[in-house]
Amino acid sequence: MSSNSTHSVPIARAVGESEPLPTETHASEVLKVSTRSRPSAVAGAIAGVIRDNGVAEVQSIGAGATNQAIKAVAIARSYLNEEGIDIVCVPSFIDVSIEEEERTAIRLIVSRRSSI
């Protein structure tokens, strides 16, 4: 985030790993997952964001990171089901800039399931 910004924007954070990932500015908190991320730690973060906001965004780049992210969503679902909360996950692609290089990431929007 540049120092010229007139509004505060939460910074993306890496979850379940020892080293932070490069971040970029987003309108809401983004959970960034790497191959080294622990799915249970990411799941806890997803569950916390769902409890607070109802929607969480998870990003991953590469097969290993995406595998960890999907496992985390499944674990988060089991955590939240114990509280009577069901979630859905909508995957998509998103272009991100890391160290001035454009990459394509997987974006998972995780939200509470609407009652029918």
MOPAC internal coordinates of N, CA, C and O (Angstrom, degrees):
PM7 1SCF
backbone

  N    0.0000 0     0.00 0     0.00 0    0    0    0
  C    1.4462 1     0.00 0     0.00 0    1    0    0
  C    1.5076 1   107.99 1     0.00 0    2    1    0
  O    1.2310 1   119.71 1   -46.38 1    3    2    1
  N    1.3029 1   118.16 1   133.62 1    3    2    1
  C    1.4515 1   121.27 1  -177.80 1    5    3    2
  C    1.5168 1   110.56 1   -78.36 1    6    5    3
  O    1.2310 1   120.75 1   -24.07 1    7    6    5
  N    1.3305 1   116.18 1   155.93 1    7    6    5
  C    1.4509 1   120.83 1   179.69 1    9    7    6
  C    1.5199 1   111.24 1   -73.68 1   10    9    7
  O    1.2310 1   119.49 1   168.95 1   11   10    9
  N    1.3311 1   118.58 1   -11.05 1   11   10    9
  C    1.4511 1   122.72 1   179.04 1   13   11   10
  C    1.5189 1   112.38 1   -83.30 1   14   13   11
  O    1.2310 1   119.74 1   174.25 1   15   14   13
  N    1.3181 1   118.10 1    -5.75 1   15   14   13
  C    1.4525 1   122.51 1  -175.73 1   17   15   14
  C    1.5218 1   110.39 1   -64.20 1   18   17   15
  O    1.2310 1   120.69 1   -40.39 1   19   18   17
  N    1.3424 1   116.28 1   139.61 1   19   18   17
  C    1.4501 1   121.41 1  -179.67 1   21   19   18
  C    1.5122 1   112.50 1   -97.37 1   22   21   19
  O    1.2310 1   119.77 1   175.30 1   23   22   21
  N    1.3121 1   118.04 1    -4.70 1   23   22   21
  C    1.4501 1   120.78 1   178.85 1   25   23   22
  C    1.5242 1   109.69 1  -134.15 1   26   25   23
  O    1.2310 1   121.83 1   -24.62 1   27   26   25
  N    1.3181 1   114.09 1   155.38 1   27   26   25
  C    1.4577 1   119.71 1  -179.21 1   29   27   26
  C    1.5175 1   109.69 1   -88.81 1   30   29   27
  O    1.2310 1   120.36 1   -50.55 1   31   30   29
  N    1.3176 1   116.92 1   129.45 1   31   30   29
  C    1.4539 1   122.31 1   179.24 1   33   31   30
  C    1.5241 1   107.54 1  -124.41 1   34   33   31
  O    1.2310 1   120.06 1   -54.64 1   35   34   33
  N    1.3600 1   117.48 1   125.36 1   35   34   33
  C    1.4647 1   118.19 1   177.67 1   37   35   34
  C    1.5216 1   110.74 1   -57.70 1   38   37   35
  O    1.2310 1   120.63 1   -35.37 1   39   38   37
  N    1.2946 1   116.40 1   144.63 1   39   38   37
  C    1.4581 1   122.09 1  -179.60 1   41   39   38
  C    1.5193 1   108.77 1   -92.81 1   42   41   39
  O    1.2310 1   120.95 1   -36.80 1   43   42   41
  N    1.3211 1   115.79 1   143.20 1   43   42   41
  C    1.4587 1   120.91 1   176.87 1   45   43   42
  C    1.5127 1   108.90 1   -62.72 1   46   45   43
  O    1.2310 1   120.49 1   -30.76 1   47   46   45
  N    1.3138 1   116.67 1   149.24 1   47   46   45
  C    1.4507 1   119.41 1   177.58 1   49   47   46
  C    1.5151 1   110.19 1  -131.78 1   50   49   47
  O    1.2310 1   121.64 1   -33.13 1   51   50   49
  N    1.2982 1   114.46 1   146.87 1   51   50   49
  C    1.4591 1   120.30 1   174.75 1   53   51   50
  C    1.5198 1   106.96 1   -85.87 1   54   53   51
  O    1.2310 1   120.13 1   -37.97 1   55   54   53
  N    1.3153 1   117.35 1   142.03 1   55   54   53
  C    1.4532 1   120.28 1  -178.82 1   57   55   54
  C    1.5122 1   111.07 1  -123.19 1   58   57   55
  O    1.2310 1   121.09 1   -33.35 1   59   58   57
  N    1.3210 1   115.52 1   146.65 1   59   58   57
  C    1.4512 1   121.24 1   173.97 1   61   59   58
  C    1.5146 1   115.32 1    72.68 1   62   61   59
  O    1.2310 1   119.79 1  -156.45 1   63   62   61
  N    1.3152 1   118.01 1    23.55 1   63   62   61
  C    1.4562 1   120.06 1   179.67 1   65   63   62
  C    1.5230 1   109.35 1  -143.64 1   66   65   63
  O    1.2310 1   120.45 1   -16.33 1   67   66   65
  N    1.3079 1   116.74 1   163.67 1   67   66   65
  C    1.4583 1   121.10 1  -176.68 1   69   67   66
  C    1.5203 1   113.19 1   -83.81 1   70   69   67
  O    1.2310 1   119.51 1   150.41 1   71   70   69
  N    1.3281 1   118.54 1   -29.59 1   71   70   69
  C    1.4672 1   121.64 1  -178.76 1   73   71   70
  C    1.5150 1   110.08 1  -109.78 1   74   73   71
  O    1.2310 1   120.00 1   -46.64 1   75   74   73
  N    1.3470 1   117.60 1   133.36 1   75   74   73
  C    1.4575 1   118.55 1   177.49 1   77   75   74
  C    1.5151 1   111.48 1   -69.66 1   78   77   75
  O    1.2310 1   121.15 1   -30.23 1   79   78   77
  N    1.3221 1   115.41 1   149.77 1   79   78   77
  C    1.4577 1   121.66 1   175.32 1   81   79   78
  C    1.5210 1   108.73 1   -89.24 1   82   81   79
  O    1.2310 1   119.49 1   -23.03 1   83   82   81
  N    1.3325 1   118.57 1   156.97 1   83   82   81
  C    1.4579 1   119.91 1   172.97 1   85   83   82
  C    1.5212 1   109.02 1   -58.94 1   86   85   83
  O    1.2310 1   120.80 1   -33.20 1   87   86   85
  N    1.3350 1   116.08 1   146.80 1   87   86   85
  C    1.4558 1   119.88 1  -177.64 1   89   87   86
  C    1.5097 1   111.16 1  -124.75 1   90   89   87
  O    1.2310 1   121.60 1   -15.80 1   91   90   89
  N    1.2997 1   114.54 1   164.20 1   91   90   89
  C    1.4489 1   120.63 1   172.76 1   93   91   90
  C    1.5189 1   107.60 1  -137.62 1   94   93   91
  O    1.2310 1   120.17 1   -13.80 1   95   94   93
  N    1.3063 1   117.29 1   166.20 1   95   94   93
  C    1.4523 1   122.03 1  -175.91 1   97   95   94
  C    1.5211 1   111.32 1   -76.00 1   98   97   95
  O    1.2310 1   120.67 1   -45.23 1   99   98   97
  N    1.3305 1   116.33 1   134.77 1   99   98   97
  C    1.4570 1   122.61 1   178.99 1  101   99   98
  C    1.5210 1   109.04 1  -135.59 1  102  101   99
  O    1.2310 1   120.46 1   -21.43 1  103  102  101
  N    1.3141 1   116.73 1   158.57 1  103  102  101
  C    1.4512 1   121.77 1   179.32 1  105  103  102
  C    1.5219 1   111.81 1   -71.96 1  106  105  103
  O    1.2310 1   119.39 1   156.46 1  107  106  105
  N    1.3149 1   118.76 1   -23.54 1  107  106  105
  C    1.4515 1   122.43 1   178.35 1  109  107  106
  C    1.5250 1   108.88 1  -139.37 1  110  109  107
  O    1.2310 1   121.27 1    -9.23 1  111  110  109
  N    1.3226 1   115.18 1   170.77 1  111  110  109
  C    1.4588 1   118.69 1  -179.02 1  113  111  110
  C    1.5187 1   110.63 1   -65.81 1  114  113  111
  O    1.2310 1   120.88 1   -44.46 1  115  114  113
  N    1.3259 1   115.92 1   135.54 1  115  114  113
  C    1.4536 1   122.58 1   179.10 1  117  115  114
  C    1.5275 1   107.53 1  -120.30 1  118  117  115
  O    1.2310 1   120.51 1   -49.21 1  119  118  117
  N    1.3167 1   116.63 1   130.79 1  119  118  117
  C    1.4623 1   121.94 1   176.16 1  121  119  118
  C    1.5191 1   107.18 1   -93.89 1  122  121  119
  O    1.2310 1   120.50 1   -64.40 1  123  122  121
  N    1.3248 1   116.66 1   115.60 1  123  122  121
  C    1.4645 1   121.12 1  -178.86 1  125  123  122
  C    1.5235 1   108.84 1  -100.38 1  126  125  123
  O    1.2310 1   121.36 1   -50.32 1  127  126  125
  N    1.3207 1   115.00 1   129.68 1  127  126  125
  C    1.4561 1   121.89 1  -174.41 1  129  127  126
  C    1.5177 1   109.17 1  -114.56 1  130  129  127
  O    1.2310 1   120.59 1   -42.30 1  131  130  129
  N    1.3319 1   116.48 1   137.70 1  131  130  129
  C    1.4586 1   121.76 1   175.84 1  133  131  130
  C    1.5265 1   109.22 1  -117.43 1  134  133  131
  O    1.2310 1   121.31 1    -4.35 1  135  134  133
  N    1.3041 1   115.10 1   175.65 1  135  134  133
  C    1.4684 1   120.52 1   177.05 1  137  135  134
  C    1.5240 1   111.15 1   -60.23 1  138  137  135
  O    1.2310 1   120.36 1   148.97 1  139  138  137
  N    1.3263 1   116.92 1   -31.03 1  139  138  137
  C    1.4603 1   121.66 1  -178.43 1  141  139  138
  C    1.5245 1   114.25 1   -85.15 1  142  141  139
  O    1.2310 1   120.15 1   175.04 1  143  142  141
  N    1.3273 1   117.33 1    -4.96 1  143  142  141
  C    1.4631 1   120.93 1  -179.75 1  145  143  142
  C    1.5219 1   110.64 1   -65.73 1  146  145  143
  O    1.2310 1   121.33 1   -39.52 1  147  146  145
  N    1.3232 1   115.07 1   140.48 1  147  146  145
  C    1.4679 1   120.60 1   175.58 1  149  147  146
  C    1.5248 1   108.22 1   -85.61 1  150  149  147
  O    1.2310 1   119.86 1   -60.40 1  151  150  149
  N    1.3390 1   117.87 1   119.60 1  151  150  149
  C    1.4649 1   119.88 1  -177.86 1  153  151  150
  C    1.5318 1   114.07 1   -54.45 1  154  153  151
  O    1.2310 1   119.62 1   142.81 1  155  154  153
  N    1.3238 1   118.34 1   -37.19 1  155  154  153
  C    1.4682 1   119.32 1  -179.72 1  157  155  154
  C    1.5322 1   111.58 1   -67.03 1  158  157  155
  O    1.2310 1   120.08 1   144.37 1  159  158  157
  N    1.3335 1   117.45 1   -35.63 1  159  158  157
  C    1.4629 1   120.55 1   177.55 1  161  159  158
  C    1.5269 1   110.68 1   -69.09 1  162  161  159
  O    1.2310 1   120.38 1   137.70 1  163  162  161
  N    1.3210 1   116.87 1   -42.30 1  163  162  161
  C    1.4616 1   121.06 1   177.58 1  165  163  162
  C    1.5289 1   109.17 1   -64.25 1  166  165  163
  O    1.2310 1   120.30 1   138.62 1  167  166  165
  N    1.3325 1   117.02 1   -41.38 1  167  166  165
  C    1.4686 1   121.53 1   179.11 1  169  167  166
  C    1.5267 1   110.93 1   -59.58 1  170  169  167
  O    1.2310 1   120.46 1   137.90 1  171  170  169
  N    1.3210 1   116.73 1   -42.10 1  171  170  169
  C    1.4572 1   120.26 1   177.63 1  173  171  170
  C    1.5192 1   111.74 1   -62.27 1  174  173  171
  O    1.2310 1   120.80 1   140.03 1  175  174  173
  N    1.3344 1   116.08 1   -39.97 1  175  174  173
  C    1.4654 1   120.54 1   177.94 1  177  175  174
  C    1.5278 1   110.51 1   -66.45 1  178  177  175
  O    1.2310 1   120.18 1   136.20 1  179  178  177
  N    1.3241 1   117.27 1   -43.80 1  179  178  177
  C    1.4627 1   121.23 1   178.16 1  181  179  178
  C    1.5289 1   109.74 1   -59.71 1  182  181  179
  O    1.2310 1   120.57 1   131.17 1  183  182  181
  N    1.3245 1   116.52 1   -48.83 1  183  182  181
  C    1.4645 1   120.98 1  -179.06 1  185  183  182
  C    1.5289 1   110.85 1   -59.19 1  186  185  183
  O    1.2310 1   120.04 1   138.38 1  187  186  185
  N    1.3207 1   117.53 1   -41.62 1  187  186  185
  C    1.4579 1   120.94 1   179.21 1  189  187  186
  C    1.5169 1   112.50 1   -63.89 1  190  189  187
  O    1.2310 1   120.61 1   137.08 1  191  190  189
  N    1.3275 1   116.45 1   -42.92 1  191  190  189
  C    1.4667 1   120.24 1   178.93 1  193  191  190
  C    1.5243 1   110.22 1   -67.05 1  194  193  191
  O    1.2310 1   120.01 1   140.24 1  195  194  193
  N    1.3169 1   117.59 1   -39.76 1  195  194  193
  C    1.4702 1   120.94 1   177.49 1  197  195  194
  C    1.5240 1   110.30 1   -61.95 1  198  197  195
  O    1.2310 1   120.23 1   135.73 1  199  198  197
  N    1.3243 1   117.17 1   -44.27 1  199  198  197
  C    1.4653 1   120.33 1   178.77 1  201  199  198
  C    1.5246 1   110.88 1   -60.73 1  202  201  199
  O    1.2310 1   120.42 1   138.69 1  203  202  201
  N    1.3340 1   116.80 1   -41.31 1  203  202  201
  C    1.4664 1   121.32 1  -176.49 1  205  203  202
  C    1.5203 1   113.25 1   -78.92 1  206  205  203
  O    1.2310 1   120.25 1   136.09 1  207  206  205
  N    1.3416 1   117.13 1   -43.91 1  207  206  205
  C    1.4618 1   121.40 1  -170.41 1  209  207  206
  C    1.5217 1   114.92 1  -116.05 1  210  209  207
  O    1.2310 1   120.02 1   161.25 1  211  210  209
  N    1.3288 1   117.56 1   -18.75 1  211  210  209
  C    1.4527 1   120.50 1  -177.18 1  213  211  210
  C    1.5157 1   114.51 1    85.72 1  214  213  211
  O    1.2310 1   120.27 1   164.75 1  215  214  213
  N    1.3567 1   117.09 1   -15.25 1  215  214  213
  C    1.4638 1   122.14 1  -179.15 1  217  215  214
  C    1.5214 1   109.17 1  -142.51 1  218  217  215
  O    1.2310 1   120.55 1   -42.64 1  219  218  217
  N    1.3400 1   116.55 1   137.36 1  219  218  217
  C    1.4625 1   121.72 1   175.88 1  221  219  218
  C    1.5224 1   108.42 1  -130.28 1  222  221  219
  O    1.2310 1   120.85 1   -36.07 1  223  222  221
  N    1.3424 1   115.98 1   143.93 1  223  222  221
  C    1.4600 1   121.01 1   175.29 1  225  223  222
  C    1.5225 1   107.74 1  -111.90 1  226  225  223
  O    1.2310 1   121.28 1   -51.86 1  227  226  225
  N    1.3324 1   115.16 1   128.14 1  227  226  225
  C    1.4650 1   121.87 1   179.62 1  229  227  226
  C    1.5251 1   107.04 1  -119.29 1  230  229  227
  O    1.2310 1   120.41 1   -46.87 1  231  230  229
  N    1.3360 1   116.82 1   133.13 1  231  230  229
  C    1.4625 1   120.74 1   178.09 1  233  231  230
  C    1.5163 1   109.84 1  -123.32 1  234  233  231
  O    1.2310 1   121.36 1   -35.99 1  235  234  233
  N    1.3451 1   115.00 1   144.01 1  235  234  233
  C    1.4630 1   120.99 1   177.07 1  237  235  234
  C    1.5270 1   108.46 1  -146.85 1  238  237  235
  O    1.2310 1   121.24 1   -30.03 1  239  238  237
  N    1.3315 1   115.24 1   149.97 1  239  238  237
  C    1.4551 1   121.22 1   176.29 1  241  239  238
  C    1.5168 1   107.41 1  -125.39 1  242  241  239
  O    1.2310 1   120.62 1   -58.56 1  243  242  241
  N    1.3247 1   116.41 1   121.44 1  243  242  241
  C    1.4588 1   121.44 1   178.67 1  245  243  242
  C    1.5166 1   112.72 1    98.06 1  246  245  243
  O    1.2310 1   121.76 1   -19.46 1  247  246  245
  N    1.3235 1   114.24 1   160.54 1  247  246  245
  C    1.4629 1   121.29 1  -175.29 1  249  247  246
  C    1.5271 1   112.54 1   -63.76 1  250  249  247
  O    1.2310 1   120.01 1   135.82 1  251  250  249
  N    1.3275 1   117.59 1   -44.18 1  251  250  249
  C    1.4648 1   120.50 1  -178.37 1  253  251  250
  C    1.5120 1   112.23 1   -63.90 1  254  253  251
  O    1.2310 1   120.57 1   135.87 1  255  254  253
  N    1.3208 1   116.53 1   -44.13 1  255  254  253
  C    1.4600 1   120.70 1   179.59 1  257  255  254
  C    1.5255 1   111.06 1   -66.95 1  258  257  255
  O    1.2310 1   120.60 1   140.19 1  259  258  257
  N    1.3253 1   116.45 1   -39.81 1  259  258  257
  C    1.4596 1   120.10 1   179.24 1  261  259  258
  C    1.5281 1   110.63 1   -66.36 1  262  261  259
  O    1.2310 1   120.20 1   142.70 1  263  262  261
  N    1.3135 1   117.22 1   -37.30 1  263  262  261
  C    1.4596 1   121.50 1   175.49 1  265  263  262
  C    1.5351 1   110.10 1   -59.11 1  266  265  263
  O    1.2310 1   120.22 1   133.27 1  267  266  265
  N    1.3305 1   117.19 1   -46.73 1  267  266  265
  C    1.4647 1   120.97 1   179.76 1  269  267  266
  C    1.5300 1   110.23 1   -63.56 1  270  269  267
  O    1.2310 1   120.30 1   140.38 1  271  270  269
  N    1.3228 1   117.02 1   -39.62 1  271  270  269
  C    1.4604 1   121.17 1  -179.28 1  273  271  270
  C    1.5276 1   111.55 1   -64.39 1  274  273  271
  O    1.2310 1   120.61 1   135.95 1  275  274  273
  N    1.3288 1   116.44 1   -44.05 1  275  274  273
  C    1.4763 1   120.30 1  -179.79 1  277  275  274
  C    1.5247 1   110.27 1   -65.36 1  278  277  275
  O    1.2310 1   120.43 1   137.54 1  279  278  277
  N    1.3316 1   116.78 1   -42.46 1  279  278  277
  C    1.4746 1   119.43 1   176.31 1  281  279  278
  C    1.5230 1   110.06 1   -59.67 1  282  281  279
  O    1.2310 1   120.30 1   139.03 1  283  282  281
  N    1.3301 1   117.04 1   -40.97 1  283  282  281
  C    1.4633 1   121.15 1  -179.71 1  285  283  282
  C    1.5275 1   111.59 1   -62.88 1  286  285  283
  O    1.2310 1   120.04 1   139.76 1  287  286  285
  N    1.3301 1   117.53 1   -40.24 1  287  286  285
  C    1.4656 1   120.27 1   178.20 1  289  287  286
  C    1.5303 1   109.92 1   -63.00 1  290  289  287
  O    1.2310 1   120.36 1   137.52 1  291  290  289
  N    1.3230 1   116.92 1   -42.48 1  291  290  289
  C    1.4719 1   120.36 1   179.20 1  293  291  290
  C    1.5286 1   110.94 1   -63.07 1  294  293  291
  O    1.2310 1   120.30 1   138.42 1  295  294  293
  N    1.3249 1   117.04 1   -41.58 1  295  294  293
  C    1.4671 1   120.92 1   178.87 1  297  295  294
  C    1.5235 1   109.97 1   -67.46 1  298  297  295
  O    1.2310 1   120.15 1   136.35 1  299  298  297
  N    1.3342 1   117.32 1   -43.65 1  299  298  297
  C    1.4656 1   120.94 1   178.36 1  301  299  298
  C    1.5229 1   110.81 1   -58.70 1  302  301  299
  O    1.2310 1   120.75 1   141.64 1  303  302  301
  N    1.3206 1   116.18 1   -38.36 1  303  302  301
  C    1.4679 1   120.10 1   178.69 1  305  303  302
  C    1.5168 1   110.48 1   -60.77 1  306  305  303
  O    1.2310 1   120.58 1   137.68 1  307  306  305
  N    1.3405 1   116.49 1   -42.32 1  307  306  305
  C    1.4730 1   118.54 1   178.90 1  309  307  306
  C    1.5275 1   111.10 1   -67.71 1  310  309  307
  O    1.2310 1   119.81 1   141.43 1  311  310  309
  N    1.3445 1   117.98 1   -38.57 1  311  310  309
  C    1.4734 1   120.73 1   176.23 1  313  311  310
  C    1.5257 1   110.14 1   -58.99 1  314  313  311
  O    1.2310 1   120.46 1   131.55 1  315  314  313
  N    1.3185 1   116.73 1   -48.45 1  315  314  313
  C    1.4616 1   121.20 1  -174.71 1  317  315  314
  C    1.5235 1   112.52 1   -74.05 1  318  317  315
  O    1.2310 1   119.98 1   149.24 1  319  318  317
  N    1.3470 1   117.65 1   -30.76 1  319  318  317
  C    1.4641 1   120.41 1   177.36 1  321  319  318
  C    1.5243 1   111.39 1   -59.89 1  322  321  319
  O    1.2310 1   120.32 1   147.81 1  323  322  321
  N    1.3340 1   116.99 1   -32.19 1  323  322  321
  C    1.4636 1   120.92 1   177.69 1  325  323  322
  C    1.5278 1   111.67 1   -63.13 1  326  325  323
  O    1.2310 1   120.64 1   158.43 1  327  326  325
  N    1.3381 1   116.39 1   -21.57 1  327  326  325
  C    1.4683 1   122.04 1   179.56 1  329  327  326
  C    1.5181 1   111.71 1  -102.74 1  330  329  327
  O    1.2310 1   120.34 1  -172.81 1  331  330  329
  N    1.3381 1   116.95 1     7.19 1  331  330  329
  C    1.4565 1   120.92 1   179.86 1  333  331  330
  C    1.5209 1   113.63 1    79.60 1  334  333  331
  O    1.2310 1   120.11 1  -161.40 1  335  334  333
  N    1.3288 1   117.40 1    18.60 1  335  334  333
  C    1.4602 1   122.22 1   178.46 1  337  335  334
  C    1.5132 1   108.46 1  -108.19 1  338  337  335
  O    1.2310 1   120.29 1   -52.39 1  339  338  337
  N    1.3407 1   117.05 1   127.61 1  339  338  337
  C    1.4587 1   121.22 1   175.58 1  341  339  338
  C    1.5229 1   107.51 1  -109.79 1  342  341  339
  O    1.2310 1   120.60 1   -34.27 1  343  342  341
  N    1.3242 1   116.46 1   145.73 1  343  342  341
  C    1.4609 1   121.06 1  -178.38 1  345  343  342
  C    1.5224 1   110.97 1  -125.84 1  346  345  343
  O    1.2310 1   121.50 1   -20.72 1  347  346  345
  N    1.3241 1   114.73 1   159.28 1  347  346  345
  C    1.4594 1   122.28 1   173.51 1  349  347  346
  C    1.5232 1   107.54 1  -127.17 1  350  349  347
  O    1.2310 1   121.07 1   -21.96 1  351  350  349
  N    1.3341 1   115.56 1   158.04 1  351  350  349
  C    1.4575 1   121.63 1  -178.18 1  353  351  350
  C    1.5259 1   108.51 1  -129.13 1  354  353  351
  O    1.2310 1   120.80 1   -52.22 1  355  354  353
  N    1.3324 1   116.08 1   127.78 1  355  354  353
  C    1.4592 1   121.44 1   178.43 1  357  355  354
  C    1.5208 1   107.89 1  -116.55 1  358  357  355
  O    1.2310 1   119.96 1   -67.66 1  359  358  357
  N    1.3422 1   117.68 1   112.34 1  359  358  357
  C    1.4678 1   120.82 1  -179.53 1  361  359  358
  C    1.5293 1   112.11 1   -86.66 1  362  361  359
  O    1.2310 1   121.19 1   -30.01 1  363  362  361
  N    1.3245 1   115.33 1   149.99 1  363  362  361
  C    1.4699 1   121.19 1   174.00 1  365  363  362
  C    1.5255 1   108.07 1  -158.24 1  366  365  363
  O    1.2310 1   120.83 1    -4.94 1  367  366  365
  N    1.3187 1   116.02 1   175.06 1  367  366  365
  C    1.4545 1   121.84 1   175.35 1  369  367  366
  C    1.5214 1   108.90 1  -100.61 1  370  369  367
  O    1.2310 1   120.96 1   -29.25 1  371  370  369
  N    1.3258 1   115.76 1   150.75 1  371  370  369
  C    1.4581 1   121.26 1   175.49 1  373  371  370
  C    1.5248 1   107.72 1  -146.22 1  374  373  371
  O    1.2310 1   120.41 1   -40.97 1  375  374  373
  N    1.3160 1   116.82 1   139.03 1  375  374  373
  C    1.4618 1   121.23 1   175.98 1  377  375  374
  C    1.5197 1   108.44 1   -88.57 1  378  377  375
  O    1.2310 1   120.76 1   -50.19 1  379  378  377
  N    1.3292 1   116.16 1   129.81 1  379  378  377
  C    1.4606 1   121.80 1   178.94 1  381  379  378
  C    1.5198 1   109.07 1  -125.69 1  382  381  379
  O    1.2310 1   121.01 1   -25.09 1  383  382  381
  N    1.3060 1   115.67 1   154.91 1  383  382  381
  C    1.4575 1   121.34 1   177.64 1  385  383  382
  C    1.5200 1   108.42 1  -109.03 1  386  385  383
  O    1.2310 1   120.79 1   -60.16 1  387  386  385
  N    1.3176 1   116.09 1   119.84 1  387  386  385
  C    1.4634 1   121.89 1   178.08 1  389  387  386
  C    1.5157 1   107.69 1  -123.46 1  390  389  387
  O    1.2310 1   121.62 1   -61.75 1  391  390  389
  N    1.3360 1   114.51 1   118.25 1  391  390  389
  C    1.4626 1   120.54 1  -177.83 1  393  391  390
  C    1.5257 1   110.79 1    50.32 1  394  393  391
  O    1.2310 1   120.80 1  -131.42 1  395  394  393
  N    1.3263 1   116.08 1    48.58 1  395  394  393
  C    1.4602 1   124.90 1   177.91 1  397  395  394
  C    1.5317 1   113.99 1    63.36 1  398  397  395
  O    1.2310 1   119.98 1  -161.68 1  399  398  397
  N    1.3245 1   117.65 1    18.32 1  399  398  397
  C    1.4578 1   122.53 1   176.96 1  401  399  398
  C    1.5266 1   108.66 1  -117.06 1  402  401  399
  O    1.2310 1   120.37 1   -49.74 1  403  402  401
  N    1.3326 1   116.90 1   130.26 1  403  402  401
  C    1.4537 1   121.68 1   178.67 1  405  403  402
  C    1.5273 1   109.81 1   -78.08 1  406  405  403
  O    1.2310 1   120.76 1   -49.94 1  407  406  405
  N    1.3292 1   116.15 1   130.06 1  407  406  405
  C    1.4651 1   122.10 1   177.58 1  409  407  406
  C    1.5236 1   108.64 1  -130.79 1  410  409  407
  O    1.2310 1   120.47 1   -24.81 1  411  410  409
  N    1.3031 1   116.71 1   155.19 1  411  410  409
  C    1.4570 1   121.14 1   174.25 1  413  411  410
  C    1.5167 1   107.98 1  -101.43 1  414  413  411
  O    1.2310 1   121.16 1   -54.20 1  415  414  413
  N    1.3101 1   115.39 1   125.80 1  415  414  413
  C    1.4613 1   121.76 1  -179.57 1  417  415  414
  C    1.5150 1   109.37 1  -113.02 1  418  417  415
  O    1.2310 1   121.12 1   -19.36 1  419  418  417
  N    1.3113 1   115.47 1   160.64 1  419  418  417
  C    1.4559 1   122.02 1   169.69 1  421  419  418
  C    1.5234 1   106.34 1   -90.86 1  422  421  419
  O    1.2310 1   121.35 1   -47.86 1  423  422  421
  N    1.3126 1   115.02 1   132.14 1  423  422  421
  C    1.4650 1   121.17 1   179.86 1  425  423  422
  C    1.5191 1   107.42 1  -116.09 1  426  425  423
  O    1.2310 1   120.48 1   -56.35 1  427  426  425
  N    1.3206 1   116.68 1   123.65 1  427  426  425
  C    1.4567 1   122.29 1   178.27 1  429  427  426
  C    1.5259 1   108.00 1  -111.72 1  430  429  427
  O    1.2310 1   120.63 1   -63.69 1  431  430  429
  N    1.3187 1   116.41 1   116.31 1  431  430  429
  C    1.4559 1   119.90 1   173.90 1  433  431  430
  C    1.5253 1   106.11 1   -95.64 1  434  433  431
  O    1.2310 1   121.14 1   -64.05 1  435  434  433
  N    1.3197 1   115.42 1   115.95 1  435  434  433
  C    1.4567 1   122.22 1  -177.69 1  437  435  434
  C    1.5257 1   106.59 1  -108.85 1  438  437  435
  O    1.2310 1   120.86 1   -54.05 1  439  438  437
  N    1.3390 1   115.96 1   125.95 1  439  438  437
  C    1.4644 1   118.97 1  -179.13 1  441  439  438
  C    1.5127 1   110.76 1  -143.07 1  442  441  439
  O    1.2310 1   121.89 1   -15.25 1  443  442  441
  N    1.3387 1   113.98 1   164.75 1  443  442  441
  C    1.4562 1   119.43 1   175.59 1  445  443  442
  C    1.5244 1   109.31 1   -63.28 1  446  445  443
  O    1.2310 1   121.10 1   -39.52 1  447  446  445
  N    1.3133 1   115.51 1   140.48 1  447  446  445
  C    1.4783 1   120.05 1   176.59 1  449  447  446
  C    1.5225 1   107.79 1   -75.66 1  450  449  447
  O    1.2310 1   120.99 1   -46.98 1  451  450  449
  N    1.3201 1   115.72 1   133.02 1  451  450  449
  C    1.4610 1   121.09 1   178.63 1  453  451  450
  C    1.5250 1   109.95 1   -74.76 1  454  453  451
  O    1.2310 1   120.35 1   -36.50 1  455  454  453
  N    1.2990 1   116.94 1   143.50 1  455  454  453
  C    1.4738 1   120.76 1   174.96 1  457  455  454
  C    1.5169 1   108.41 1   -72.37 1  458  457  455
  O    1.2310 1   121.35 1   -37.38 1  459  458  457
  N    1.3278 1   115.02 1   142.62 1  459  458  457
  C    1.4767 1   119.39 1  -179.68 1  461  459  458
  C    1.5047 1   109.27 1   -99.86 1  462  461  459
  O    1.2310 1   120.10 1   180.00 1  463  462  461

